[in-house]
């Protein structure tokens, strides 16, 4: 129809029987063509907006507006087209606002990623790299703040961006840690590295390695607890020039950062690392992580891996693991331990081939003892729903 309309525009001196096409005259035809194209562009804009494609949506809305303007040239009635034009203009304003919000969100996300990266580098004692990340974060947040203040963005959102910007700047200021803060940082990194290595070894079924790593982590956490005794997290000081946590004295009133807990504490940039969004732990976190390690160590020492290491048979002396091993030539306990190790490595029940390759017993032994792999895993303490 668009091609017909163009042809009509170019040859409007010719006579056409518009009644055959259902139109009274050429102007009515031209009006309807442009009007329909305007509606089509509006629909395409709606879909683009729904997909978050805001530049595409704005472009389609502007094309719709142009089509409605063209349609207006060929009719004396203005109400219908005026309503559509008003709707398009309102939608353009809404989409532009949504586009700005999206741009702000992307800048804030970029800043948060940079801060997280800076924290990782700070823990890795790469201060120069961390400084660059914090500066990038501050730059992104400054752009987000400028954009937010130039638009009708809710004041709560503006205040949130300001708070994030201040945090990025405090992170930058906190790179020069005191000896006590550095000790906490190093012990934290070391403890968590050993704990992570222990978790990996446990999941791989290497329980002796896991035990050694957990013990190393436990020792570091105990040292960390002692180191944190130099800091106070219970009560704010009455002196506004003294940090509430490390008690360092400053020449002027501290306004660096406020960390939340049982009480709010005003702290120096270094102690801002103890914030819930920081990278240094507080005593309660250390105690929780230490307790978890102690439980892991006890479980491994007791050969209790969170599973029931018995089958559905009676556990009296006549059917003990030793008796079963003697009568069948197989140690069910060891079979189950190896099965769980393979299962944890793969993240799913192993195939017959995988059992043949990765256990000392092979698939036929598991089939003979338990019926199938799934039932063997149930015997090891997993629920059916975990292994389906």
C-alpha positions in Angstrom: 0.0 0.0 0.0 2.9 2.3 0.7 4.1 1.9 -2.9 0.6 2.7 -4.1 0.6 5.9 -2.0 3.9 7.0 -3.4 2.7 6.4 -6.9 -0.4 8.4 -6.2 1.6 11.3 -4.8 3.6 11.4 -8.0 0.6 11.0 -10.4 -2.1 12.8 -8.5 -3.2 14.5 -11.8 -4.5 11.2 -13.1 -8.0 10.1 -12.3 -8.7 7.0 -10.3 -11.9 5.3 -9.2 -11.2 5.4 -5.5 -14.7 4.1 -4.8 -13.5 0.7 -6.1 -10.8 0.7 -3.3 -13.3 1.9 -0.7 -12.1 5.5 -0.5 -14.0 8.6 -1.5 -10.9 10.4 -2.9 -7.1 10.4 -3.0 -6.7 12.4 0.2 -8.6 9.9 2.2 -6.4 7.2 0.8 -3.2 9.1 1.6 -4.4 9.8 5.1 -5.2 6.2 5.8 -1.8 5.0 4.5 0.2 7.4 6.7 -2.1 6.8 9.7 -1.7 3.0 9.4 2.1 3.3 9.1 2.2 5.5 12.2 0.3 2.8 14.1 2.7 0.2 12.9 5.7 2.2 14.0 4.1 2.7 17.4 3.7 -1.1 17.8 7.3 -1.7 16.8 8.3 0.9 19.4 6.3 -0.8 22.1 8.0 -4.1 21.4 11.5 -2.5 21.4 10.7 -0.7 24.7 9.6 -4.0 26.2 12.9 -5.5 25.3 14.8 -2.6 26.8 15.9 -1.4 23.3 15.3 2.2 24.1 17.2 3.9 21.2 15.3 1.7 18.8 12.0 2.5 20.5 12.7 6.3 20.2 13.6 6.0 16.6 10.4 4.1 15.8 8.3 6.7 17.8 9.8 9.5 15.9 9.0 7.8 12.6 5.4 7.3 13.9 5.2 11.0 14.7 6.3 11.9 11.2 3.7 9.6 9.7 0.9 11.1 11.8 2.0 14.6 10.7 1.8 13.5 7.1 -1.6 12.0 7.7 -2.8 15.3 9.2 -2.2 17.0 5.8 -4.9 15.0 4.2 -7.8 15.4 6.5 -9.8 18.2 8.1 -10.4 16.1 11.3 -7.7 16.7 13.9 -9.0 14.9 17.0 -7.9 11.3 16.3 -4.5 12.2 14.9 -3.9 14.7 17.7 -4.6 12.0 20.3 -2.1 9.7 18.7 0.6 12.4 18.3 0.1 13.3 22.0 0.4 9.7 22.9 3.7 9.3 20.9 5.2 12.4 22.5 4.3 11.2 26.0 5.8 7.8 25.2 9.0 9.4 23.8 9.4 11.3 27.1 8.8 8.1 29.1 11.3 6.1 27.0 14.0 8.8 27.2 13.5 8.8 31.0 13.8 5.0 31.1 16.9 5.2 28.9 18.5 7.6 31.4 17.6 5.3 34.3 19.2 2.4 32.4 22.3 4.4 31.7 22.5 5.3 35.4 22.1 1.7 36.5 24.8 0.6 34.1 27.2 3.2 35.5 26.4 2.2 39.0 26.9 -1.5 38.1 30.2 -0.7 36.5 31.3 1.2 39.6 30.3 -1.7 41.9 32.2 -4.2 39.7 35.3 -1.9 39.8 35.0 -1.6 43.7 34.8 -5.4 44.0 37.8 -5.8 41.7 39.6 -3.2 43.7 38.9 -5.0 46.9 40.2 -8.3 45.4 43.4 -6.5 44.3 43.7 -4.8 47.7 43.6 -8.2 49.4 46.2 -9.4 46.9 48.4 -6.5 48.0 48.3 -4.9 44.6 47.7 -1.3 45.8 48.4 0.5 42.5 45.9 -1.7 40.6 43.4 -1.3 43.4 43.7 2.4 43.3 43.0 2.5 39.5 39.8 0.4 40.1 38.6 2.7 42.8 39.3 5.7 40.6 37.3 4.1 37.8 34.5 3.5 40.2 34.5 7.1 41.3 34.5 8.3 37.7 31.5 6.1 36.8 29.6 7.3 39.9 30.3 10.9 39.2 28.9 10.5 35.7 25.8 8.6 37.2 25.3 11.4 39.7 25.5 14.1 37.0 23.0 12.2 34.9 20.7 11.7 37.8 20.7 15.3 38.9 20.0 16.5 35.3 16.9 14.4 35.2 13.8 14.0 37.4 15.3 11.1 39.3 13.9 10.5 42.9 16.0 12.1 45.6 16.5 8.7 47.3 18.2 7.4 44.2 20.4 10.5 44.1 21.4 10.1 47.7 22.2 6.4 47.1 24.6 7.3 44.3 26.2 9.9 46.5 26.7 7.3 49.2 28.3 4.9 46.7 30.6 7.6 45.4 31.7 8.4 48.9 32.4 4.8 49.5 34.6 4.6 46.4 36.5 7.6 47.6 36.9 6.1 51.1 38.2 2.8 49.5 40.8 4.8 47.7 41.9 6.6 50.9 42.1 3.3 52.8 44.8 1.7 50.7 47.5 2.8 53.2 46.7 0.5 56.1 48.3 0.5 59.5 50.5 -2.5 60.5 47.6 -3.9 62.5 45.2 -3.6 59.6 47.7 -5.2 57.2 48.1 -8.2 59.6 44.3 -8.7 59.6 44.2 -8.5 55.9 47.0 -11.1 55.4 45.5 -13.5 57.9 42.1 -13.2 56.3 43.4 -13.9 52.9 45.5 -16.9 54.1 42.7 -18.4 56.2 40.1 -18.2 53.4 42.6 -19.5 50.8 43.2 -22.6 52.9 39.5 -23.0 53.6 38.7 -22.8 49.9 41.4 -25.4 49.1 39.9 -27.6 51.8 36.5 -27.3 50.2 37.9 -28.3 46.8 39.8 -31.3 48.2 36.7 -32.4 50.1 34.5 -32.2 47.0 37.1 -34.1 45.1 37.0 -36.9 47.7 40.6 -36.1 48.9 39.7 -36.1 52.6 43.2 -36.2 54.0 44.2 -33.2 52.0 41.0 -31.4 53.0 41.7 -32.1 56.6 45.2 -30.6 56.4 43.9 -27.5 54.6 41.0 -27.1 57.1 43.5 -27.3 60.0 45.7 -24.7 58.4 42.7 -22.4 58.0 41.6 -23.0 61.6 45.0 -22.0 62.9 44.8 -18.8 60.8 41.4 -18.0 62.1 42.5 -18.4 65.7 45.4 -15.9 65.0 42.9 -13.6 63.4 40.7 -13.7 66.4 43.6 -12.7 68.6 44.6 -9.9 66.1 41.1 -8.4 66.2 41.3 -8.0 70.0 43.2 -4.7 69.2 40.0 -3.4 67.7 36.7 -2.5 69.3 33.3 -2.9 67.7 31.1 -2.4 70.7 30.8 1.2 71.6 31.4 4.6 69.9 33.9 6.9 71.5 32.9 10.3 72.9 35.7 12.0 71.0 34.7 12.9 67.4 38.4 13.0 66.4 39.0 9.3 67.5 38.1 6.3 65.3 35.5 4.2 67.1 37.2 0.9 66.0 41.0 1.3 66.0 41.0 4.4 68.3 43.5 6.3 66.2 43.5 10.0 67.0 43.1 12.5 64.1 43.7 16.2 63.9 40.1 16.9 63.0 36.6 15.4 63.4 36.2 12.1 61.6 33.6 11.9 58.9 35.0 9.2 56.7 32.5 6.4 57.1 29.8 4.9 59.3 29.6 1.1 59.7 26.5 -0.5 61.0 26.3 -3.3 63.6 24.8 -3.6 67.1 25.8 0.1 67.3 26.7 2.5 64.6 30.4 3.4 64.5 32.1 6.3 62.9 35.4 5.1 61.6 38.6 6.1 59.8 39.1 5.0 56.1 41.2 2.0 57.1 38.5 0.7 59.5 35.9 1.3 56.9 37.2 -2.0 55.6 35.3 -3.6 58.4 32.0 -2.5 56.8 29.6 -5.2 55.7 30.6 -4.2 52.1 34.3 -4.1 52.9 36.9 -6.8 52.7 38.0 -7.2 56.4 36.0 -9.4 58.7 34.6 -8.5 62.1 34.9 -10.8 65.1 31.5 -12.3 64.6 32.3 -13.3 61.0 35.6 -14.8 62.1 33.9 -16.8 64.9 31.3 -18.2 62.5 33.9 -19.2 59.9 36.1 -20.7 62.5 33.2 -22.7 64.0 32.4 -24.1 60.5 36.0 -25.2 60.0 36.0 -27.0 63.4 32.9 -28.9 62.4 34.4 -29.9 59.1 37.6 -31.1 60.8 35.6 -33.2 63.3 33.4 -34.7 60.6 36.4 -35.8 58.6 38.2 -37.2 61.6 35.1 -39.1 62.5 34.6 -40.2 58.9 31.3 -38.5 58.9 30.9 -36.7 55.6 27.3 -35.7 56.1 26.1 -39.1 54.7 24.8 -42.2 56.3 27.5 -44.7 55.6 25.3 -47.7 56.1 22.9 -49.5 53.8 19.4 -50.5 54.7 20.6 -53.7 56.3 20.8 -54.2 60.1 23.9 -52.7 61.7 24.5 -55.3 64.3 27.7 -57.3 64.5 26.5 -60.0 62.1 26.1 -57.5 59.3 28.8 -55.0 60.1 31.0 -53.6 57.3 33.7 -56.0 58.2 31.4 -59.0 58.0 30.0 -57.8 54.7 33.5 -57.4 53.3 34.5 -60.8 54.5 31.5 -62.5 53.0 31.4 -60.7 49.6 35.0 -59.7 49.2 34.0 -56.1 49.0 34.1 -53.2 51.5 30.7 -51.5 51.1 32.0 -48.5 53.1 34.9 -48.0 50.8 32.6 -48.5 47.8 30.3 -45.8 49.0 33.1 -43.4 49.8 34.6 -43.8 46.3 31.1 -43.5 44.7 30.5 -40.2 46.6 33.9 -38.9 45.6 33.1 -39.5 41.9 29.5 -38.1 42.3 30.9 -34.9 43.9 33.5 -34.4 41.1 30.9 -34.9 38.3 28.0 -33.1 40.0 25.7 -35.9 38.8 25.4 -39.7 39.1 28.2 -41.4 37.2 27.7 -43.7 34.3 28.8 -47.3 34.2 31.9 -46.3 32.2 32.8 -43.6 34.7 32.5 -46.0 37.6 34.7 -48.5 35.8 37.3 -45.8 35.2 37.2 -43.9 38.5 36.6 -46.5 41.2 38.4 -49.6 42.3 35.2 -51.7 42.1 33.6 -50.9 38.7 30.0 -50.8 37.7 29.2 -54.6 38.0 30.1 -54.5 41.7 27.8 -51.6 42.4 25.0 -53.2 40.5 25.5 -56.5 42.4 25.6 -54.8 45.8 23.0 -52.1 45.4 21.0 -52.8 42.2 22.0 -49.5 40.5 24.0 -46.3 41.0 21.0 -44.3 42.2 20.2 -46.8 45.0 23.9 -46.8 46.0 23.8 -43.1 46.4 20.6 -43.4 48.5 22.5 -45.9 50.6 25.2 -43.3 51.0 22.7 -40.9 52.5 21.4 -38.9 49.5 17.7 -38.5 48.9 16.2 -39.8 45.7 15.4 -36.2 44.6 19.1 -35.2 44.9 20.2 -37.9 42.5 17.3 -37.9 40.0 
